[in-house]
Amino acid sequence: MTDHSGEAPVVEARIRVDRGDFRLDVDLSVAAGEIVALLGPNGAGKTTTLRAIAGLTALTTGVIRVDGRDWDRPSDRFVAPADRSIGMVFQDYLLFPHMTIRDNVAFGLRARGVTAKQSGKTADHWLDVVGLSTHAASKPGGLSGGQAQRAALARALAIEPRLLLLDEPLAALDAGTRMVIRGELSRHLDRFSGATVMVTHDPLDAMILADRLVVIEAGRIVQSGAPARIAREPHTDYIADLMGLNRYTGSHMDGRVELDGGGVLHVDAAPADRVTVAFPPSATRLRPAPHPDDANPPNAWHATVAGAEQHAHTVRVTLDGPPRLLVDVTAAQFAEWDLRPGARVFCEVAADEIRCYTT
Ligand SMILES: Nc1ncnc2c1ncn2[C@@H]1O[C@H](COP(=O)(O)OP(=O)(O)OP(=O)(O)O)[C@@H](O)[C@H]1O
């Protein structure tokens, strides 16, 4: 993960697209070598952002500039998709089924007027890079999901684009393949000297692959920055959900935060009167009852179990509020304390795990 904030941008875009009731309004700047992940709920505008950069959806207003050259400035200039220096990888790869893998990878070069001999040589190089040399003569139908993803990446990189656009590049893969291909993709992206914009629903893909996250909700950027920062200090409920955090807004006075939805949390320090607090489900301990020596501990209250679901190797329990709370317990604790919906428990949040910030 690299900080590219001091570098000249490859892409500078003010993307405004009107589509019926939906309005996309996103400013994006991506530096050379930088990998930006666009995250957001369904219908937020991620794919439309990518399509606008690729020239597949025209801007309503705004501008898309790459290396100082306007690619889209409505009523003034529009560079056709084929004339934009872009490599694209789609969720379903869109390989040409009737062509060999080698011809698929060479396709972009051929379309740009490179000779058959030279484009074949370049395709062989990229097939070697992604580990697909032995499949050069196969048709896409004979490839596994992971191999098809590698072929699609080789095809996108073969034209040496300034800009790589990836739309859910790992979504079609099963969990095991996804882990392997994610690692490979990460190495290829680190070597890529242009700018990368990737759409994903998966926070893990975003954390592992991207230098910077841009979260879009309802056509607007709601938070952008380093993945670690966004994972600790989410600005919206959607991001908190994605990162698996408890998040509340409230008013602070003298170390007490009165939560807007009810309940109080005590914090060590607060940066303002109006704050957001967040902490992971692992920050809360559950006990059947308060410790007898501990009459009134801070950040502790009685609550009722509302539901539970298996989450990797822990059970994530939802407690009724206020404040409503996610808590992780082991399967053994869950069984021992009989944490079925309706069970009463005593919960205690570790103060040093509560982050208190402004948005
Ligand atoms: N072909 C279309 N015609 C009209 N409106 C569209 C069209 N495609 C998308 N939209 C509108 O644009 C909005 C953004 O869609 P977009 O596909 O960019 O979202 P997204 O964030 O990529 O969602 P998803 O995660 O579901 O792919 C949608 O809410 C929809 O209202």
The ligand as a MOL file (V3000), in Angstrom:
LIG
                    3D

  0  0  0     0  0            999 V3000
M  V30 BEGIN CTAB
M  V30 COUNTS 31 33 0 0 0
M  V30 BEGIN ATOM
M  V30 1 N -29.1190 1.4640 -18.2910 0
M  V30 2 C -29.5770 2.2670 -17.3350 0
M  V30 3 N -30.5950 3.1110 -17.5630 0
M  V30 4 C -31.0630 3.9450 -16.6190 0
M  V30 5 N -30.5740 3.9910 -15.3810 0
M  V30 6 C -29.5660 3.1870 -15.0900 0
M  V30 7 C -29.0250 2.2730 -16.0310 0
M  V30 8 N -28.0160 1.6040 -15.4280 0
M  V30 9 C -27.9560 2.0650 -14.1850 0
M  V30 10 N -28.8780 3.0230 -13.9690 0
M  V30 11 C -29.1020 3.7900 -12.7360 0
M  V30 12 O -27.8510 4.1870 -12.2950 0
M  V30 13 C -27.6920 3.8900 -10.9110 0
M  V30 14 C -26.2800 3.4630 -10.6660 0
M  V30 15 O -26.0440 2.2090 -11.2570 0
M  V30 16 P -24.6110 1.5460 -11.2160 0
M  V30 17 O -24.7220 0.2830 -12.0230 0
M  V30 18 O -23.5930 2.5240 -11.5940 0
M  V30 19 O -24.4680 1.2190 -9.6760 0
M  V30 20 P -23.4260 0.2730 -8.9730 0
M  V30 21 O -22.9460 1.0010 -7.7770 0
M  V30 22 O -22.3930 -0.1710 -9.9340 0
M  V30 23 O -24.3670 -0.9200 -8.5360 0
M  V30 24 P -24.1030 -2.4990 -8.4790 0
M  V30 25 O -23.2320 -2.6800 -7.2990 0
M  V30 26 O -25.4790 -3.0470 -8.2770 0
M  V30 27 O -23.4790 -2.9040 -9.7720 0
M  V30 28 C -28.7210 2.8410 -10.5810 0
M  V30 29 O -29.2830 3.1000 -9.3330 0
M  V30 30 C -29.7570 2.9860 -11.6600 0
M  V30 31 O -30.8030 3.7660 -11.1340 0
M  V30 END ATOM
M  V30 BEGIN BOND
M  V30 1 1 1 2
M  V30 2 1 2 3
M  V30 3 2 2 7
M  V30 4 2 3 4
M  V30 5 1 4 5
M  V30 6 2 5 6
M  V30 7 1 6 7
M  V30 8 1 6 10
M  V30 9 1 7 8
M  V30 10 2 8 9
M  V30 11 1 9 10
M  V30 12 1 10 11
M  V30 13 1 11 12
M  V30 14 1 11 30
M  V30 15 1 12 13
M  V30 16 1 13 14
M  V30 17 1 13 28
M  V30 18 1 14 15
M  V30 19 1 15 16
M  V30 20 2 16 17
M  V30 21 1 16 18
M  V30 22 1 16 19
M  V30 23 1 19 20
M  V30 24 2 20 21
M  V30 25 1 20 22
M  V30 26 1 20 23
M  V30 27 1 23 24
M  V30 28 2 24 25
M  V30 29 1 24 26
M  V30 30 1 24 27
M  V30 31 1 28 29
M  V30 32 1 28 30
M  V30 33 1 30 31
M  V30 END BOND
M  V30 END CTAB
M  END
